[in-house]
Amino acid sequence: MISIKKILNTTALILLLSPAWAQQVVDLSLDQARNYAQQYNYNLRNAKLDIETAKQKVNETISTGLPQANINVGYNDNIGLPVQLVPGDFFGRPGEDIEVQFGTKYSGNLGATVSQLLFSGSYIVGLQASEAYLEQAKKNMVKTGTEVNKAVSEAYFLVLATGEGLKVVDSTLSITSKLAEQTRILYENGFSEETDFDQLNLLISDLEVSRSNILSQLESTKAMLKFQLGMEAGQQIRLTETLQSLTEKMAAEQMLLKPFKLQSNIDYQILQNQQELAKLQLKLEKSAFLPTLSAFLNYQTQAQRSSWDFFDQKGKWYSSSVWGITMNIPVLSSGERIAKVKQANFQLHKTFVAEEMLKSSLNLKHQTTKDELANALHTYQNTRSNKELAEKIFRRTGIKYTEGIASSLDLLNTHNQYISAQSNFINSALNLLNKSVAMETLLTESVEN
């Protein structure tokens, strides 16, 4: 009989091993979030599979130039042998046509063929192209990784900004609730008007509605961050950094001084690789004018049986074999090959135009991003000072209001000013971080793993 203690121990073990019980809150700094996304983000996982696919494409291309072997097995059951007419002169019966059936009821054959490509221009170019294709897949993964870092960072910043907005509302709600309580006491003792108390209650009601909306937004922004991370929707996360700490960490002032290296930009490197693929395509079309040389070896054996005894060791099998070399020389295509060469040449020249355009575009993007980052930094510094000043004014007005020196209108005005200053600061910090990560993405030098 199972004891109660064993049952309890088993139940506890099941609870501990269950996902809902074992799931813990994951603490994430910005770097930890980025590292997590590099492993689990959906787009990056697909990019890694693209690299593996490209590697197998290289193996596939290489294998076409290695020996190829095939075995064929055949079996025939001649239900009705064909009838042929033979002149009777062969059988001493001139003037007659004699009906004759050739062959046996059963026949079987077994053969093997081995071939080897000796020379093919398209094969040589194909090997080079497959390597370039693999290189392109690697560069695409680097680009995807850079884009994922940017997307994760922006989602991370948005969660922090929403959380900061919630803190402002909570802080304001706490201060306003205390003022409302003090006003109620003053009103009940005849030292304040009912209108002042009603205005504060109305303000509290508005703040509570705002708090509810921000909580909903916070859940949405966290869901978006988890999606970018490739994390399960039910997983609980806690961000360990703040907007202010990240603005210091991103060091926008230093980023503005960094030079832009065009050759290190991943988009430029991808275009360079596309240009190489276009050159290889041109070589491939030109290789169609070259002959193809291959060798082969063929072995065949067959048996004819009147009865089904193919596995009888006494039965005869008749063998034949042949080897040879085949050369395929292109002679005339009525201009088709020339047209393909010209098309490939035009496509190559399009990549040259694209290179010029990308150079101009990236330089322009760098200058624009630099200007936007400098402006965002200046705005952030101003709003930070304004926020501190507005908070000081609001607290002083609150004290004056309780002392009867300031009116409820003064309090309401300074409250709105405080909320506006806090909102402007949070938005400016968010904008500064987004511009910083945009510049970081542009300046990131491509380093392939």
ABEGO torsion letter per residue (X at the ends): XBBAAAAAAAAAAAAAABAAAABBBBBBBAAAAAAAAAAABAAAAAAAAAAAAAAAAAAAAAAAABBBBBBBBBBBBBABBBBBBBBAAAAGBBGBBBBBBBEBABBBBBBBBBBBBABBAAAAAAAAAAAAAAAAAAAAAAAAAAAAAAAAAAAAAAAAAAAAAAAAAAAAAAAAAAAAAAAAAAAAAGABBAAAAAAAAAAAAAAAAAAAAAAAAAAAAAAAAAAAAGBBAABBBBBABBAAAAAAAAGAAAAAABBBBAAABAAAAAAAAAAAAAAAAAAAAAAAABBBBBBBBBBBBBBBBABBAAABAABBBBBBBBBBBBBBBBABAGGAAAAAAAAAAAAAAAAAAAAAAAAAAAAAAAAAAAAAAAAAAAAAAAAAAAAAAAAAAAAAAAAAAAAGABBAAAAAAAAAAAAAAAAAAAAAAAAAAAAAAAAAAAABBBBBX
